[in-house]
Amino acid sequence: MKKIAAAVALMGLSATALATDGYFAPGYGMTAKGASMLLLRDGTRIFFEVELPPSPYAIYLSRTERRPLTQVWTASLRQRLPAVPVPLLQPDPDVILDLQAAVGACFALVGYERLLDYADPPPPPPLEEEDAAWLDDLLHGAGLR
């Protein structure tokens, strides 16, 4: 029997995937009880007792053996996504996942550049005014708007 060591999920505002007992929501087609979870999340944040720095995105790492403690990295639209550790089963050490490279590879594999209409506004949550202006300039410069 194979065991899930870690699950990585990129989620939007409407996703509710992390339950208090450590399962992914059934809509994701998997459960990961006993697995570490790495989540890239925009929109509504998971509740923490301490206030996180303001940023549109957060990366959460919930290690099985450290729950309920969670590591958090914040991310901005205008900065490269970080490389983060992904826990494996003991005794194997963490592996480093370059999130920006992973998202770029998924984007290229699926061919999103052919599927997206860059004239449309970005999906929710709404961007801050400065980020929206930066994105508009970037898309104009690339001839996509």
C-alpha positions in Angstrom: 0.0 0.0 0.0 1.3 3.4 -1.0 1.2 6.2 1.5 0.9 9.9 0.7 3.8 11.8 2.2 2.8 15.3 1.1 0.1 17.0 -0.9 0.6 20.3 -2.8 -2.4 22.3 -3.7 -2.8 25.7 -5.5 -6.2 27.1 -4.4 -8.3 30.1 -5.2 -10.7 32.1 -3.1 -13.6 29.6 -3.4 -11.5 26.6 -2.3 -11.9 25.3 1.2 -9.5 22.4 1.3 -7.9 22.3 4.7 -10.1 20.9 7.4 -9.2 20.9 11.0 -8.7 17.1 11.0 -6.1 17.3 8.3 -8.1 16.1 5.3 -8.4 17.7 1.9 -12.0 18.4 0.9 -13.6 15.5 -1.0 -13.9 17.6 -4.1 -10.2 17.3 -4.6 -10.5 13.6 -5.1 -8.1 12.6 -2.3 -7.6 12.6 1.4 -4.3 13.2 3.0 -4.8 12.4 6.7 -1.4 11.9 8.1 0.3 13.7 5.2 2.0 17.0 5.3 0.3 19.7 3.2 1.7 22.6 1.2 -0.9 25.1 0.2 -0.7 28.3 -2.0 -3.7 30.3 -1.1 -5.3 33.6 -2.1 -8.3 35.3 -0.7 -9.6 34.3 2.7 -6.7 33.1 4.9 -6.6 30.2 7.3 -7.0 31.6 10.9 -3.9 32.1 12.9 -3.5 33.4 16.5 -0.9 35.9 15.3 -1.5 38.4 12.5 0.4 37.7 9.3 2.0 40.5 7.2 -0.4 41.9 4.6 0.0 40.2 1.2 -2.3 38.8 -1.5 -1.0 35.3 -1.3 0.3 33.0 1.4 2.0 29.6 1.3 1.2 27.3 4.2 3.1 24.2 5.2 1.4 22.0 7.7 3.7 19.2 8.8 2.0 16.1 10.2 4.3 15.8 13.2 4.0 19.5 14.1 0.3 20.2 13.8 -1.4 22.5 14.6 1.8 24.6 14.1 2.0 25.8 10.5 4.9 27.5 8.6 3.8 30.5 6.5 5.5 32.4 3.6 3.8 35.4 2.1 4.0 36.2 -1.6 3.3 39.1 -3.8 2.0 39.2 -7.4 5.1 41.1 -8.5 7.7 38.8 -6.9 8.8 35.4 -7.8 7.2 32.6 -5.8 9.6 31.2 -3.3 11.3 27.8 -3.1 9.8 25.9 -0.1 10.5 22.6 1.6 8.2 19.6 0.9 8.3 17.0 3.7 8.8 13.4 2.7 8.4 10.3 4.9 11.0 9.7 7.6 13.9 9.1 7.3 14.1 11.0 4.0 14.9 14.7 4.2 12.7 17.5 2.8 13.0 18.2 -0.9 12.9 21.8 -2.1 10.1 22.8 -4.5 10.6 25.9 -6.6 7.0 27.1 -6.7 7.5 29.6 -9.5 9.1 26.9 -11.7 6.3 24.4 -10.8 3.5 27.0 -11.6 5.3 27.9 -14.8 5.7 24.3 -15.9 1.9 23.6 -15.2 1.0 26.8 -17.2 3.1 25.7 -20.2 2.0 22.1 -20.0 -1.7 23.0 -20.1 -1.2 25.8 -22.6 -3.0 28.5 -20.5 -1.7 31.2 -22.8 -4.1 29.9 -25.4 -7.0 29.5 -22.9 -6.9 32.8 -21.1 -8.4 36.0 -22.4 -6.1 38.6 -21.0 -8.6 41.4 -21.9 -10.8 40.1 -19.1 -10.3 41.3 -15.5 -8.3 39.0 -13.3 -10.2 36.4 -11.3 -11.1 37.1 -7.6 -10.0 38.3 -5.2 -9.7 41.8 -6.6 -6.2 43.1 -6.9 -4.9 46.1 -5.0 -4.8 49.2 -7.1 -1.0 49.2 -7.5 -1.0 45.5 -8.5 -3.8 46.0 -11.0 -1.9 48.9 -12.6 1.3 46.8 -12.7 -0.5 43.9 -14.3 -2.1 46.1 -16.9 1.2 47.6 -17.8 2.8 44.2 -18.0 0.0 42.8 -20.3 0.1 45.9 -22.5 3.9 45.6 -22.8 3.4 42.0 -23.9 0.7 42.9 -26.4 -1.9 41.0 -24.6 -4.2 44.0 -23.9 
